[in-house]
Amino acid sequence: MKHLPWGAQWLFLLLALWGVPPVHAQSSKDASFLSTLGELREASYSDKASIAERLSQTGHPSVRAVLTAFLEQRLYFRSSDNKIFIVKAADADPLNLIDPLTLKDAGSATADSMAQIGTNNALRSALRATVAHFSLSSPDAAVRFDAVREMARSLDEPAVTLLRQRLAVETNSGVKKEIATALALAALDGSDPRSRLEAIATLKQSVSQDVRNRLALLVDKSPDGSFVESDQQVRQAAAAAVKTIDRWRNFYSAFQTLFFGLSLGSVLVLIAIGLAITFGVMGVINMAHGELMMLGAYTTYAVQQAMPGHIGASILVAIPAAFCVAGAAGVLMERAVIQFLYGRPLETLLATFGVSLILQQSVRSTFSALNRSVVTPDWMSGSLRLNDALSITYNRLYIVLFTVIVFFLILLVLKRTRIGLYIRAVSQNRPMAKAMGIRTEWVDAMTFGLGSGIAGVAGVALSQLTNVGPDLGQSYIIDSFLVVVFGGVGNLWGSLIGGMSMGIVNNLLEPYAGAVLAKIFVLVALILFIQVRPRGLFPPKGRAAEDK
Amino acid sequence: MFRLWSTRKGGDQGGVWFLAVLAVVAIAVPVLNRLVPASSAAHVSAFGITLIGKYLCYGMLALAVDLIWGYCGILSLGHAAFFSLGGYAMGMYLMRQIGPRGVYGNPILPDFMVFLNYKSLPWFWYGFNHFPFALVMVVLAPGFLALVFGWFAFRSRVTGVYFSIITQALTYALMLAFFRNNMGFGGNNGFTDFKDILGFDLHSDSTHLVLLVVTAAALAASYMACRAIVDSRAGRVIRAIRDAESRTRFLGYPVESYKLWLFVFSAVIAGIAGALYVPQIGIINPSEFSPINSIEAVIWVAVGGRGTLYGAVAGAVLVNYAKTYLTGAFPEIWLYALGALFVLVTLFLPRGIIGLVSGQSKERPDPKPVE
């Protein structure tokens, strides 16, 4: 028992250090930037373009935001003191102001007290070029990437020239590829059949929906039955390219389904690991396992309430906290109720079900029956974009990683530590373990505490995925028992494989059958599976197996 | 016939008391409703009739659970499913009886089907306009499910907690299925707004009184049937299976067949209980399938005293009376009380209230299995 919380805490400390975002240093060019910006108020349209050019040369970190706002007609100045602000939305009243230097909120003002810095068509196209040029030369590859995408939406002659120039000096392969795609899209509209075919060959490597649709247009027929595209060679090449793109997109979407399945499976595994210990090792049917998870989720909520300024770190604090809360509840349960019921699993089922009702009601009485919202920290929201067809949300990614970490930690605790040795000894042969001087009662309490603690940790993960309410635990308990039975009682690897495959099968079926029917199929399949192999995928072996 | 009236050791004195109390209820409730003026404290209101009818249905469900758990050691967490299936079979008959009196006035299709744009009646609804057919289905639906499920499970020797877990999964799967609108069973609203049964108005007190008496009679009959089974030679084999399954098998008894038929019989009793429950309560919906209902039924048995049959019924009535009272008077307290009941009964009253009354509270009904 001693080893896990400490090991876990070190790990989480490491995670914490890794998760802290770097702090940007503020540049000192503020003054010159501000004075150049100030000139915009009274300048003519033609002068405004050159002022914008000069602004972009200051290299101030907020240039892009200011110029974009200017382009979108969201640059205003306050009539009373001539100070320039960006507004969040131009048609709102009152206007929400953003400070152009720090890009932080600067309160709000009525629309009457503010005046817009006007633009015209010529100025806007000049600005667009300036913004694009500026973004394209940004040191941040992600900014350049987004700029190219933005430009690809509306390609005109200056944009193409700009992209050509950039391609010559670009070093980042991702941005290079994106520029090539954009240039190919532009070339598609040209007249030279050779360069159009080359463009299609380039576009074939993309997996973006936009590119696919653009190519599909070339294959279409117009209403009168003739082909939109007159060149047959181009048409055939486009058709082949669409097919290739579709194949890749299907591949990636299958991959995505697989990953969603893995993340769903991870949740099941995370829940089932705790059960695998209490049910598998101790033979206790803990119907309150779901409620211990709920305690973990509420601990996350409480920790967030206690440290409102540090949402990012609160999750990392919540993990050991939830482990301790749920673990303590587990030890209490074991000492108060379960220790009298060993060897009678059916009665532990009833007694722990009673405990689960009490836990539910006490949470309902303390926190109210309404759902509590747990905030997702910044580093867990958003998604990792691998390419146009595949992006993975961070919370799912972290949950898969987290499950793997917890799984191996538990494996480590059971296989490599003294307490793990005791746990295995007691579960295999209680009287003999006792004879060897192991305090079996203490080991029982610790084992149950360990299983319960992991339930609490699973609760932290769940709080990021679903609503935190008193019924949180109930919805998962049946699934997780099935995972344990499916995998083979007492076998952690079985639970891992069982949970993951349940998650994947569920997600594979979902598009065809719908969520509920997919779930029913999985349940029925598991019931049938247990008929064929009553002891699960990896049945317990040896003499100890026969007693259970 | 069942050594019912014998006073020798092993005679069913508790059963005699139980049947007597049941007869008194069946006679007294109509009398107290009809003959005692509404102003009197002894008057049983229409609400009271429904309530007592409900308790008796739960008692029957508990009886079914006790037969299989108390005597054969099989903890089924699927009895809520059998109960609900019987209820749904009866509900389908009652829905067909509504006829053109529904909100949409369709003579064939029940309201929810009109609402969900059904063009014609699904095939599995055919025949439910006939009462005898509905009665057959009340028995067949849960019985057949139990037969198929039990046949697979017992043949594969799925026992103990594994059996509990998969029966629970079965109930859960059925609940999810019945919640679906396009299953043809009314989705999450289930069936309600019934008009009459066999031509008798379901809103009148006298129909409810008759239903109550019928329920009491059904309960008495099931009790006697269960008693006959457990007192027979087969009953002794069943108890032997509970105490030492492998030994019984080695002695040459077909353990699986005994378990299977007992399970089917128990499921049928649960189904009949459900069928009697629906017309009295006036609604059946998928939440009746929820796994917690099965577990609650088990706790009624545990509270009353497992392996006694009448104790199970007493437990069901007592716990549900407490539930009615507490959820009304102290809604906060009810779950605490139920939870504590689960814990305390399993820890301190292994033989339930009956054990407490007969002074055998310490001895467990099933000593650790000898293998």
Interface residues (C-beta under 8 A of the other chain):
Chain A: I285 M287 V337 F340 L341 G343 R344 P345 L346 E347 L349 L350 A351 F353 G354 V355 S356 L357 I358 Q360 Q361 S362 R364 S365 Q474 I478 F481 L482 V485 V516 L517 K519 I520 L523 V524 L526 I527 L528 I530 Q531 V532 P534 E546
Chain B: L75 F152 A153 R155 S156 R157 V158 G160 V161 Y162 S164 I165 I166 Q168 A169 L170 Y172 A173 L176 A177 F179 R180 P291 I292 I295 V298 I299 A302 E332 L335 Y336 L338 G339 A340 L341 F342 V343 V345 T346 L347 P350 K368 E371
